[in-house]
Amino acid sequence: MGSSSNTNTSGGASDKEEKKKEDKIKGKDSSGPSFKENERVLAYHGPLLYEAKVQRIENHEDEWRYFVHYLGWNKNWDEWVANDRLLELTEENVRKQQELDKNQVVDKTMKSGRSTQHKPKVSNADAKADKDDTKSLMKGKKRKSQLGTEFPLPLKKQLVDDWEFVTQMGKLVKLPRSPTVDDILKKYLEHRAKKDGKINDSYAEILKGLRCYFDKALPAMLLYKKERDQYAEEVKGDVSPSTVYGAEHLLRLFVKLPELLASVNMEEDALNKLQLKLLDVLKFLQKNQITFFTSAYDGSCKDAADS
């Protein structure tokens, strides 16, 4: 009897320990958070790991949640995540991050994008792509905008490189760019007209609005501090930023679009269709990444400030 009692006690303790481990993995660890405020971690975003910083912590219904900022990314990407999205910043986990990056690069050469992995519901190829993209955009309906969640990996890396060149290395995009934002949007409209067999008025209207958004948003929210002198030098009088700047700064606008669209007074169905069209423009940028984006940042912040 005594032996049986000891076995049961031991088993109960073991079960409790296992339950505690499971709860911690799921974020339900009432004993305390696994990560601290201001701690640097690795955070899953989609299939990849990114370096992030824990900014806030809260316990919501016995689940610890962490508000993280992805280092090198605009604060629009900040989000609440659970324990299962975070890893300690260790050498072993950094190796895991690098391995995932390598696998993703190989994967990208074999797949055209996340949306093509869905099972098609219709036979027409163009309709299939639209349906699949809509499904991707509607996933996680509670979020105000899903455009940011569909950012292609190569363009995410382009944004990081852009940030490093300007803020860390003191390099600027040499202006005026070629092709300009204006040129790129015209090329996209030609691409759509060729694909659809006609000029699509709805796309033309959206591109007109996108150009207007860019011209107004660039000086207000798309420039790093080190680029402001260059802007003052290049954009004078009636010159529009969209005729001077190129793909690098247009891509920054797409990071801001979820925030901008959240304040637009539009019916949900119309908003979803708009996001779908904007996502198509984003994919066009990705397909033409080598042509549209500069491979070297020639101007320096110091030169721009002195000029």
C-alpha positions as CSV (number, residue, x, y, z in Angstrom):
1,M,0.0,0.0,0.0
2,G,2.8,2.4,1.0
3,S,4.6,1.6,-2.2
4,S,1.5,2.2,-4.3
5,S,0.9,5.5,-2.5
6,N,4.4,6.7,-3.3
7,T,4.0,5.8,-6.9
8,N,0.8,7.7,-7.2
9,T,2.3,10.8,-5.5
10,S,5.3,10.7,-7.8
11,G,3.0,10.3,-10.8
12,G,0.9,13.2,-9.7
13,A,3.9,15.5,-9.3
14,S,5.2,14.4,-12.7
15,D,1.8,15.1,-14.3
16,K,1.7,18.5,-12.7
17,E,5.2,19.3,-14.0
18,E,4.2,18.2,-17.6
19,K,1.0,20.3,-17.4
20,K,3.1,23.3,-16.3
21,K,5.4,22.8,-19.2
22,E,2.5,22.5,-21.6
23,D,0.9,25.7,-20.2
24,K,4.2,27.5,-20.5
25,I,4.4,26.5,-24.2
26,K,0.9,27.8,-24.8
27,G,1.5,31.0,-22.9
28,K,-0.6,29.9,-19.8
29,D,2.1,30.1,-17.2
30,S,0.6,31.7,-14.1
31,S,4.0,31.6,-12.3
32,G,5.3,34.5,-14.3
33,P,6.2,35.6,-17.8
34,S,8.9,33.7,-19.7
35,F,10.4,37.0,-21.1
36,K,11.0,40.4,-19.6
37,E,10.3,43.9,-20.9
38,N,13.2,45.3,-23.1
39,E,14.5,41.7,-23.6
40,R,15.7,40.9,-27.1
41,V,14.2,37.7,-28.5
42,L,13.6,35.8,-31.7
43,A,10.0,36.0,-32.8
44,Y,8.1,33.9,-35.4
45,H,6.4,36.0,-38.1
46,G,5.0,33.5,-40.6
47,P,7.5,30.7,-41.2
48,L,10.6,32.8,-40.3
49,L,12.3,34.1,-37.2
50,Y,13.1,37.8,-36.7
51,E,15.0,39.6,-34.0
52,A,12.6,41.5,-31.8
53,K,12.4,43.4,-28.6
54,V,9.7,42.8,-25.9
55,Q,8.2,46.2,-25.1
56,R,5.2,45.3,-22.9
57,I,3.9,42.3,-21.1
58,E,0.4,41.4,-20.0
59,N,-1.5,38.4,-18.5
60,H,-4.8,38.0,-20.3
61,E,-7.1,35.2,-19.1
62,D,-4.1,33.2,-17.7
63,E,-2.1,33.7,-20.8
64,W,1.1,35.7,-20.9
65,R,1.2,37.9,-24.0
66,Y,4.1,40.1,-25.2
67,F,4.0,43.2,-27.3
68,V,7.1,43.0,-29.6
69,H,8.8,45.4,-31.9
70,Y,10.7,43.8,-34.8
71,L,14.1,45.4,-34.9
72,G,14.7,47.3,-38.1
73,W,11.1,47.4,-39.0
74,N,8.5,50.2,-38.9
75,K,6.5,50.2,-35.7
76,N,3.4,49.3,-37.8
77,W,4.6,45.7,-37.6
78,D,4.5,45.8,-33.8
79,E,2.1,43.2,-32.4
80,W,1.0,41.1,-29.4
81,V,2.2,37.5,-29.5
82,A,2.0,34.5,-27.2
83,N,4.9,32.4,-25.7
84,D,4.8,29.9,-28.6
85,R,5.9,32.7,-31.0
86,L,9.0,33.6,-29.1
87,L,12.4,32.1,-28.5
88,E,15.4,33.1,-26.4
89,L,18.1,34.9,-28.3
90,T,20.7,32.1,-28.1
91,E,23.4,30.9,-30.5
92,E,21.4,27.7,-31.1
93,N,18.2,29.6,-31.9
94,V,20.1,32.0,-34.2
95,R,21.3,29.0,-36.1
96,K,17.7,27.9,-36.3
97,Q,16.8,31.3,-37.7
98,Q,19.5,31.1,-40.3
99,E,18.4,27.6,-41.3
100,L,14.8,28.7,-41.8
101,D,16.0,31.7,-43.9
102,K,18.0,29.3,-46.2
103,N,15.1,26.9,-46.5
104,Q,12.7,29.8,-47.4
105,V,15.0,31.0,-50.2
106,V,15.1,27.5,-51.7
107,D,11.3,27.3,-51.3
108,K,10.8,30.6,-53.0
109,T,12.5,29.3,-56.2
110,M,9.9,26.5,-56.3
111,K,6.7,28.4,-55.4
112,S,5.3,31.6,-56.8
113,G,3.8,32.7,-53.4
114,R,1.8,31.8,-50.4
115,S,-1.6,32.2,-52.1
116,T,-0.9,29.6,-54.8
117,Q,-0.8,26.9,-52.2
118,H,-4.6,27.1,-51.7
119,K,-6.8,24.5,-53.5
120,P,-8.4,26.2,-56.5
121,K,-12.2,26.5,-56.5
122,V,-12.7,27.5,-60.2
123,S,-11.1,26.5,-63.5
124,N,-10.2,30.0,-64.9
125,A,-6.6,30.7,-64.0
126,D,-7.0,34.5,-63.3
127,A,-10.2,33.9,-61.3
128,K,-8.4,31.2,-59.3
129,A,-5.6,33.6,-58.4
130,D,-8.1,36.3,-57.3
131,K,-10.1,33.8,-55.2
132,D,-7.0,32.5,-53.5
133,D,-5.6,36.0,-52.8
134,T,-9.0,37.0,-51.4
135,K,-8.9,34.0,-49.1
136,S,-5.5,35.0,-47.9
137,L,-6.6,38.6,-47.2
138,M,-9.7,37.5,-45.3
139,K,-7.8,35.1,-43.1
140,G,-7.7,36.6,-39.6
141,K,-10.8,38.8,-40.2
142,K,-10.6,40.6,-36.9
143,R,-7.5,42.6,-37.9
144,K,-8.2,46.0,-39.5
145,S,-6.0,45.3,-42.5
146,Q,-4.4,42.2,-43.9
147,L,-2.2,43.8,-46.5
148,G,0.8,43.8,-44.2
149,T,0.6,40.1,-43.5
150,E,1.0,39.3,-47.2
151,F,4.3,41.1,-47.7
152,P,6.6,38.9,-49.9
153,L,9.8,37.8,-48.1
154,P,12.2,39.3,-50.8
155,L,10.5,42.7,-50.3
156,K,10.8,42.5,-46.5
157,K,14.5,41.9,-46.9
158,Q,14.6,44.9,-49.4
159,L,13.1,47.1,-46.6
160,V,15.7,45.9,-44.1
161,D,18.6,46.6,-46.5
162,D,17.1,50.0,-47.3
163,W,16.9,50.8,-43.6
164,E,20.5,49.7,-43.0
165,F,21.9,51.7,-45.9
166,V,20.3,54.9,-44.8
167,T,20.3,54.8,-41.0
168,Q,23.4,52.6,-40.3
169,M,25.7,53.3,-43.2
170,G,24.8,56.9,-44.0
171,K,24.0,56.2,-47.7
172,L,21.1,57.6,-49.7
173,V,19.3,56.6,-52.9
174,K,20.7,58.7,-55.7
175,L,18.0,61.0,-57.1
176,P,16.3,61.3,-59.4
177,R,15.6,57.5,-59.7
178,S,14.9,55.6,-62.8
179,P,12.3,54.2,-63.0
180,T,10.4,56.7,-60.9
181,V,7.3,55.9,-58.9
182,D,5.3,57.4,-61.8
183,D,7.0,55.2,-64.3
184,I,6.4,52.1,-62.2
185,L,2.7,52.7,-61.8
186,K,2.4,53.3,-65.5
187,K,4.2,50.1,-66.2
188,Y,1.9,48.3,-63.8
189,L,-1.2,49.7,-65.6
190,E,0.3,48.4,-69.0
191,H,0.9,45.0,-67.3
192,R,-2.8,44.8,-66.2
193,A,-4.1,46.0,-69.6
194,K,-2.1,43.3,-71.3
195,K,-3.3,40.7,-68.8
196,D,-6.9,41.7,-68.9
197,G,-7.0,42.5,-72.6
198,K,-8.2,46.1,-71.8
199,I,-7.5,49.1,-69.6
200,N,-9.2,48.4,-66.3
201,D,-10.7,51.7,-65.1
202,S,-10.8,50.5,-61.5
203,Y,-7.1,49.8,-61.5
204,A,-6.4,53.1,-63.2
205,E,-8.3,54.9,-60.4
206,I,-6.5,53.0,-57.7
207,L,-3.1,53.8,-59.2
208,K,-4.1,57.5,-59.4
209,G,-5.0,57.4,-55.7
210,L,-1.8,55.5,-54.9
211,R,0.3,58.2,-56.6
212,C,-1.6,60.9,-54.7
213,Y,-1.0,59.1,-51.4
214,F,2.7,58.8,-52.2
215,D,3.2,62.5,-53.0
216,K,1.5,63.5,-49.8
217,A,2.9,60.8,-47.5
218,L,6.5,61.0,-48.6
219,P,7.5,64.2,-46.8
220,A,5.2,63.5,-43.9
221,M,6.0,59.8,-43.0
222,L,8.2,58.0,-45.5
223,L,11.5,59.8,-45.1
224,Y,14.2,59.0,-42.6
225,K,15.6,62.1,-40.9
226,K,18.9,61.8,-42.8
227,E,17.0,62.1,-46.1
228,R,15.2,65.4,-45.4
229,D,18.0,67.6,-46.8
230,Q,18.1,65.6,-50.0
231,Y,14.3,66.0,-50.3
232,A,14.5,69.8,-49.9
233,E,17.1,69.9,-52.6
234,E,15.4,67.6,-55.1
235,V,11.7,68.4,-54.7
236,K,11.1,72.1,-55.4
237,G,8.2,74.2,-56.8
238,D,5.6,72.1,-58.6
239,V,7.8,69.0,-58.7
240,S,5.9,65.9,-57.5
241,P,7.9,63.3,-55.4
242,S,6.5,60.5,-57.6
243,T,8.5,61.9,-60.5
244,V,11.8,61.9,-58.5
245,Y,11.7,58.9,-56.1
246,G,11.5,55.3,-57.0
247,A,10.6,51.8,-55.8
248,E,12.6,52.0,-52.5
249,H,10.3,54.8,-51.2
250,L,7.2,53.4,-52.9
251,L,7.8,50.1,-50.9
252,R,7.8,52.2,-47.7
253,L,4.3,53.4,-48.5
254,F,3.1,49.9,-48.7
255,V,4.3,49.4,-45.1
256,K,2.1,52.4,-44.1
257,L,-1.0,51.4,-46.1
258,P,-2.5,49.1,-43.5
259,E,-2.5,52.1,-41.1
260,L,-3.9,54.5,-43.7
261,L,-6.6,52.1,-44.9
262,A,-7.7,51.5,-41.3
263,S,-9.0,55.1,-41.2
264,V,-10.8,54.9,-44.6
265,N,-14.6,55.0,-44.4
266,M,-15.3,52.1,-46.7
267,E,-17.6,49.1,-46.7
268,E,-15.8,45.8,-45.8
269,D,-16.4,44.2,-49.2
270,A,-15.0,47.2,-51.1
271,L,-12.0,47.5,-48.7
272,N,-11.2,43.8,-49.3
273,K,-11.3,44.3,-53.1
274,L,-9.1,47.4,-52.7
275,Q,-6.5,45.4,-50.6
276,L,-6.5,42.6,-53.2
277,K,-5.7,45.1,-56.0
278,L,-2.9,46.7,-53.9
279,L,-1.5,43.3,-53.1
280,D,-1.3,42.7,-56.9
281,V,0.7,45.9,-57.3
282,L,3.0,44.6,-54.5
283,K,3.5,41.3,-56.3
284,F,4.4,43.2,-59.5
285,L,7.1,45.0,-57.5
286,Q,8.5,41.7,-56.4
287,K,8.5,40.2,-59.9
288,N,10.4,43.2,-61.1
289,Q,12.6,43.6,-58.1
290,I,15.9,43.5,-59.9
291,T,14.8,46.1,-62.5
292,F,13.0,48.5,-60.2
293,F,15.3,48.6,-57.1
294,T,18.7,50.1,-57.0
295,S,21.6,47.8,-56.2
296,A,23.8,50.5,-54.7
297,Y,23.1,53.6,-52.6
298,D,25.5,56.2,-54.1
299,G,24.7,59.4,-52.3
300,S,25.9,60.0,-48.7
301,C,24.0,61.8,-46.0
302,K,26.9,64.1,-45.4
303,D,27.0,65.1,-49.1
304,A,23.2,65.6,-49.1
305,A,23.5,67.8,-46.0
306,D,26.3,69.9,-47.5
307,S,24.7,70.3,-51.0
